[in-house]
Amino acid sequence: MSSPGRLLRFAGIALLLGFASASQAQVETKSFQIWTSRDAQQGALPVVAARRGFFEKEGLNVEVKFVSSGSEIPAGMAGGTIPMAIASWTNPMAMVANGVPARILAATTDISAAQQLVVHKDGPIKTPKDLEGKKLALTRIGLVMSILEKMCKEYGCDVSKITLVNMLPQEIVLAFQRGDVDAIQTWEPWATYATQQGGRILLSATDSFVAGKEGKKRIDGIYAVVFARDDFVSNNPKTVQAALRGLKNAAEWLEANRDAAADIVAKDINIPKPVVLNTFAKTYNQITMTADWAKEFDEKARYLFDLKELKNPTSAKEVFDPKPLQQVCPACVKGL
């Protein structure tokens, strides 16, 4: 190679390195952790963003850390050990209602269809009305009760006539397998495990499999969100924007490459790939913030406050912070 050619080549490399350095220099905090639950509903997106290099491309070194349940995250965030997390939107909702400053930065995943009612395949329950007088195992929290109440309102069953058995998800599947309960209401991967034990899905929060009434029927909405401590967002605006860009690009890649994404997620969270793919079939990843979603948030917050699961009333106006996402993707923010 001629001397001028080498000079041009080195100049090009230096220019590229300069751009990379400039990009990373804009990030106030390069290395930090994102916490999430060890499942393919909420945890898949940050795992893909980390393993496929989407965070790295934004100048970040993000470590994905797991909890067994998203409900463990608020305490860690309040204590200052968790800067950013992805979990159900009720977690930052509860934090703000309890006076703990946190901000929702975007919706990450619609997990509504992963919330399912499973009955025994050859059992007597053919419609929600048939649940009356029967035992239904569930984890008795506001999100689950909201689905059950809306389901019964839509399909004509009386919740007060159903015997509700409160259990943890893993206990629910065992009770179903033993025949101790007639039906279960739970989320993925537990619903899939129950179908592998002779169950069939009767309803989800978005779909009906009731004979004669099959099809799309959205009765409730549940979402995973990315949220962070107030001080982390205030002190690290470029870092937060870089994280949102990484998550946005990862969400687009995941939805276009579900099989490859399932390989990554199955290995990271130690769940069989078919179960991950089954969960993916019931979820949708997209980084967004909209006025309609804010309205759903407000309705859910009022419901949980009425159940006394929230200490104080709260609203999207108090919890949502659309500004970082607007900087990253103006089209992702609508009506806020």
C-alpha positions as CSV (number, residue, x, y, z in Angstrom):
1,M,0.0,0.0,0.0
2,S,1.3,3.4,-0.9
3,S,2.2,5.9,1.9
4,P,-0.7,8.2,1.0
5,G,-3.0,5.1,1.1
6,R,-1.8,4.1,4.5
7,L,-2.3,7.7,5.8
8,L,-5.9,7.8,4.5
9,R,-6.6,4.4,6.1
10,F,-5.2,5.4,9.4
11,A,-7.0,8.7,9.2
12,G,-10.3,6.9,8.6
13,I,-9.7,4.6,11.6
14,A,-8.8,7.6,13.7
15,L,-12.0,9.3,12.6
16,L,-14.1,6.3,13.5
17,L,-12.4,6.0,16.9
18,G,-13.0,9.6,17.4
19,F,-16.7,9.2,16.8
20,A,-16.9,6.3,19.2
21,S,-15.0,8.2,21.8
22,A,-17.3,11.2,21.4
23,S,-20.4,9.0,21.7
24,Q,-19.1,7.4,24.9
25,A,-17.9,10.7,26.3
26,Q,-21.5,11.9,26.1
27,V,-22.5,9.2,28.5
28,E,-22.3,10.3,32.1
29,T,-22.3,6.7,33.5
30,K,-21.0,4.0,31.2
31,S,-21.3,1.0,33.5
32,F,-24.5,0.2,35.5
33,Q,-27.0,-2.5,36.1
34,I,-30.5,-3.0,34.8
35,W,-32.6,-5.3,37.0
36,T,-35.5,-7.4,35.8
37,S,-37.3,-10.7,36.6
38,R,-36.0,-14.0,35.4
39,D,-38.7,-14.7,32.8
40,A,-39.2,-14.3,29.0
41,Q,-42.0,-11.7,29.5
42,Q,-40.1,-8.9,31.2
43,G,-36.5,-10.1,31.1
44,A,-36.1,-11.0,27.4
45,L,-35.6,-7.5,26.1
46,P,-32.7,-6.3,28.4
47,V,-31.0,-9.7,27.9
48,V,-31.2,-9.3,24.1
49,A,-30.0,-5.7,24.3
50,A,-27.0,-6.8,26.4
51,R,-26.1,-10.0,24.6
52,R,-26.5,-8.7,21.0
53,G,-24.4,-5.6,21.8
54,F,-27.2,-3.0,21.5
55,F,-26.1,-1.3,24.7
56,E,-22.4,-1.5,23.8
57,K,-23.1,0.3,20.5
58,E,-24.5,3.2,22.6
59,G,-21.3,3.4,24.6
60,L,-22.7,1.5,27.6
61,N,-21.6,-1.5,29.7
62,V,-24.9,-2.7,31.1
63,E,-25.1,-5.8,33.3
64,V,-28.5,-7.4,33.5
65,K,-29.3,-8.7,37.0
66,F,-32.3,-10.9,37.9
67,V,-34.8,-11.1,40.7
68,S,-37.3,-13.9,41.1
69,S,-40.2,-11.4,41.0
70,G,-40.4,-7.8,39.8
71,S,-42.1,-6.9,43.1
72,E,-38.6,-7.2,44.7
73,I,-37.3,-4.3,42.7
74,P,-38.9,-1.3,44.4
75,A,-37.2,-1.9,47.7
76,G,-33.8,-2.1,46.0
77,M,-34.4,1.0,44.0
78,A,-35.7,2.9,47.1
79,G,-32.5,1.8,48.9
80,G,-30.3,3.1,46.1
81,T,-28.9,-0.2,44.9
82,I,-31.0,-0.4,41.7
83,P,-30.7,2.5,39.3
84,M,-32.8,1.2,36.5
85,A,-35.2,-1.7,36.0
86,I,-37.7,-3.4,33.7
87,A,-40.7,-4.9,35.4
88,S,-44.5,-4.6,35.6
89,W,-45.8,-1.0,35.6
90,T,-47.4,-1.5,39.0
91,N,-43.9,-1.4,40.6
92,P,-43.1,2.2,39.8
93,M,-46.8,3.0,40.3
94,A,-46.6,1.7,43.9
95,M,-43.2,3.5,44.5
96,V,-44.6,6.9,43.6
97,A,-47.8,6.2,45.5
98,N,-45.7,5.5,48.6
99,G,-43.7,8.6,48.2
100,V,-40.6,7.0,46.6
101,P,-39.4,9.0,43.6
102,A,-39.3,7.0,40.4
103,R,-39.9,7.7,36.7
104,I,-41.4,5.4,34.0
105,L,-39.4,6.1,30.9
106,A,-41.2,3.9,28.4
107,A,-43.4,0.8,27.9
108,T,-41.2,-2.1,26.9
109,T,-43.5,-5.1,26.5
110,D,-47.2,-5.7,26.2
111,I,-47.6,-8.9,28.4
112,S,-51.4,-8.9,28.5
113,A,-51.9,-12.1,26.5
114,A,-49.5,-13.9,28.8
115,Q,-52.0,-13.7,31.6
116,Q,-54.1,-16.8,31.2
117,L,-56.9,-18.9,32.6
118,V,-56.1,-22.6,32.3
119,V,-58.6,-25.5,32.8
120,H,-58.2,-29.3,32.6
121,K,-58.5,-30.4,29.0
122,D,-61.1,-33.0,29.6
123,G,-62.7,-31.3,32.7
124,P,-66.2,-29.9,33.2
125,I,-65.2,-26.2,32.8
126,K,-66.1,-25.2,29.3
127,T,-67.1,-21.5,29.9
128,P,-66.2,-19.0,32.6
129,K,-69.7,-19.5,34.1
130,D,-68.7,-23.1,34.9
131,L,-66.1,-21.8,37.3
132,E,-68.9,-21.1,39.8
133,G,-68.7,-23.6,42.6
134,K,-65.2,-24.6,41.6
135,K,-61.7,-24.0,43.0
136,L,-59.6,-21.5,41.1
137,A,-55.9,-21.1,42.1
138,L,-54.3,-17.8,41.5
139,T,-51.8,-15.3,43.0
140,R,-54.2,-12.9,44.7
141,I,-52.8,-9.6,43.7
142,G,-54.6,-6.6,42.1
143,L,-53.4,-7.3,38.5
144,V,-54.7,-10.9,38.6
145,M,-58.0,-9.9,40.3
146,S,-58.6,-7.2,37.8
147,I,-58.5,-9.7,34.9
148,L,-60.7,-12.2,36.8
149,E,-63.3,-9.5,37.6
150,K,-63.3,-8.1,34.0
151,M,-63.5,-11.7,32.6
152,C,-66.6,-12.5,34.7
153,K,-68.2,-9.2,33.8
154,E,-67.6,-9.9,30.1
155,Y,-68.6,-13.6,30.1
156,G,-71.3,-13.7,32.8
157,C,-69.8,-15.4,35.9
158,D,-70.0,-14.4,39.5
159,V,-66.6,-14.0,41.2
160,S,-68.2,-14.4,44.7
161,K,-69.3,-17.9,43.7
162,I,-65.8,-19.1,42.8
163,T,-63.6,-20.5,45.5
164,L,-60.3,-18.6,45.2
165,V,-57.1,-20.4,46.4
166,N,-54.2,-18.0,46.9
167,M,-50.9,-19.5,45.8
168,L,-47.5,-18.6,44.4
169,P,-47.2,-19.4,40.6
170,Q,-45.0,-22.5,41.1
171,E,-47.4,-23.9,43.7
172,I,-50.3,-23.2,41.3
173,V,-48.9,-25.5,38.7
174,L,-48.3,-28.3,41.2
175,A,-51.9,-28.0,42.6
176,F,-53.2,-28.1,39.0
177,Q,-51.1,-31.2,38.2
178,R,-52.4,-33.0,41.4
179,G,-56.0,-32.1,40.6
180,D,-56.4,-30.1,43.8
181,V,-57.9,-27.2,41.9
182,D,-60.3,-27.1,39.0
183,A,-58.6,-24.2,37.1
184,I,-55.8,-21.8,37.5
185,Q,-55.1,-18.2,36.5
186,T,-51.5,-17.3,36.1
187,W,-48.8,-15.9,33.7
188,E,-46.0,-17.3,31.6
189,P,-44.1,-19.6,31.9
190,W,-46.4,-21.2,34.5
191,A,-49.4,-21.2,32.1
192,T,-47.4,-23.2,29.6
193,Y,-46.2,-25.6,32.2
194,A,-49.9,-26.2,33.2
195,T,-50.8,-26.9,29.6
196,Q,-48.0,-29.4,29.4
197,Q,-49.7,-31.1,32.4
198,G,-53.0,-31.7,30.6
199,G,-54.4,-28.2,30.7
200,R,-55.9,-26.0,28.0
201,I,-56.2,-22.2,27.8
202,L,-59.8,-21.0,28.2
203,L,-59.1,-17.3,28.2
204,S,-56.3,-14.7,28.3
205,A,-56.5,-11.0,28.9
206,T,-56.6,-10.5,25.2
207,D,-58.1,-13.7,23.6
208,S,-61.0,-16.1,24.0
209,F,-60.8,-19.8,23.4
210,V,-64.3,-20.4,24.7
211,A,-66.3,-22.6,22.2
212,G,-68.4,-20.4,20.0
213,K,-66.7,-17.2,21.2
214,E,-63.2,-17.7,20.0
215,G,-61.1,-14.8,18.9
216,K,-59.5,-11.5,20.0
217,K,-61.2,-10.0,23.0
218,R,-59.1,-7.7,25.0
219,I,-60.4,-7.4,28.5
220,D,-57.4,-5.9,30.3
221,G,-53.9,-4.6,29.7
222,I,-50.7,-5.4,31.6
223,Y,-47.3,-4.0,30.6
224,A,-43.6,-4.2,31.4
225,V,-41.9,-0.8,31.6
226,V,-38.4,0.6,32.0
227,F,-38.2,2.8,35.0
228,A,-35.5,4.4,37.1
229,R,-34.7,6.4,40.2
230,D,-35.3,10.2,39.9
231,D,-31.7,11.1,40.7
232,F,-30.3,8.6,38.2
233,V,-32.4,10.2,35.4
234,S,-31.6,13.7,36.5
235,N,-27.8,13.1,36.8
236,N,-27.5,10.9,33.7
237,P,-29.6,12.3,30.9
238,K,-27.3,11.0,28.1
239,T,-26.9,7.7,29.7
240,V,-30.7,7.2,30.0
241,Q,-31.1,8.2,26.3
242,A,-28.4,5.8,25.3
243,A,-30.2,3.0,27.3
244,L,-33.5,3.8,25.6
245,R,-31.9,3.7,22.2
246,G,-30.3,0.3,23.0
247,L,-33.7,-1.1,24.2
248,K,-35.5,0.3,21.2
249,N,-33.1,-1.3,18.7
250,A,-33.2,-4.5,20.7
251,A,-37.0,-4.6,20.6
252,E,-37.0,-4.2,16.9
253,W,-34.4,-6.9,16.4
254,L,-36.2,-9.3,18.8
255,E,-39.5,-8.9,17.1
256,A,-37.9,-9.6,13.7
257,N,-35.7,-12.5,14.9
258,R,-37.8,-14.3,17.6
259,D,-36.2,-17.7,17.0
260,A,-32.6,-16.3,17.4
261,A,-33.7,-14.2,20.4
262,A,-35.3,-17.3,22.0
263,D,-31.8,-19.1,21.8
264,I,-30.3,-16.2,23.7
265,V,-33.0,-15.8,26.3
266,A,-33.4,-19.5,27.0
267,K,-29.7,-19.8,27.8
268,D,-29.6,-16.7,30.0
269,I,-32.6,-17.4,32.1
270,N,-32.4,-21.2,32.0
271,I,-35.9,-21.9,30.5
272,P,-36.4,-24.3,27.6
273,K,-36.5,-22.6,24.2
274,P,-40.0,-23.9,23.3
275,V,-41.3,-22.2,26.5
276,V,-39.6,-19.0,25.6
277,L,-41.0,-19.1,22.1
278,N,-44.5,-19.8,23.5
279,T,-44.1,-16.7,25.7
280,F,-42.9,-14.6,22.8
281,A,-46.1,-15.6,20.9
282,K,-48.1,-13.9,23.6
283,T,-46.0,-10.7,24.1
284,Y,-45.0,-7.8,22.0
285,N,-41.8,-5.6,22.5
286,Q,-41.9,-2.0,21.6
287,I,-40.5,1.1,23.2
288,T,-43.3,3.6,23.4
289,M,-45.3,6.1,25.4
290,T,-48.8,7.2,24.4
291,A,-51.8,9.1,25.7
292,D,-53.9,5.9,25.5
293,W,-51.4,4.0,27.5
294,A,-51.4,6.8,30.1
295,K,-55.2,6.5,30.3
296,E,-54.9,2.7,31.0
297,F,-52.3,3.5,33.7
298,D,-54.6,5.9,35.4
299,E,-57.5,3.4,35.4
300,K,-55.2,0.7,36.8
301,A,-53.9,3.0,39.5
302,R,-57.5,3.9,40.6
303,Y,-58.4,0.3,40.7
304,L,-55.4,-0.7,42.9
305,F,-56.0,2.3,45.2
306,D,-59.6,1.2,45.7
307,L,-58.2,-2.2,46.6
308,K,-55.9,-0.5,49.1
309,E,-52.9,-2.0,47.2
310,L,-51.6,1.6,46.7
311,K,-51.1,3.8,49.8
312,N,-52.1,6.9,47.9
313,P,-53.7,7.7,44.6
314,T,-51.3,8.4,41.7
315,S,-51.5,9.0,38.0
316,A,-49.4,8.9,34.8
317,K,-48.8,12.6,35.1
318,E,-46.9,12.0,38.3
319,V,-45.0,8.9,37.2
320,F,-44.4,9.2,33.4
321,D,-41.3,11.1,32.1
322,P,-41.5,11.2,28.3
323,K,-38.7,13.7,27.8
324,P,-35.8,11.2,27.4
325,L,-37.7,9.0,24.9
326,Q,-38.7,12.1,23.0
327,Q,-35.0,13.0,22.6
328,V,-34.3,9.4,21.3
329,C,-37.4,8.8,19.2
330,P,-40.0,11.6,18.8
331,A,-42.4,9.3,16.9
332,C,-42.4,6.9,19.9
333,V,-44.1,9.4,22.1
334,K,-47.7,10.2,21.1
335,G,-50.1,12.6,22.8
336,L,-48.0,13.3,25.9
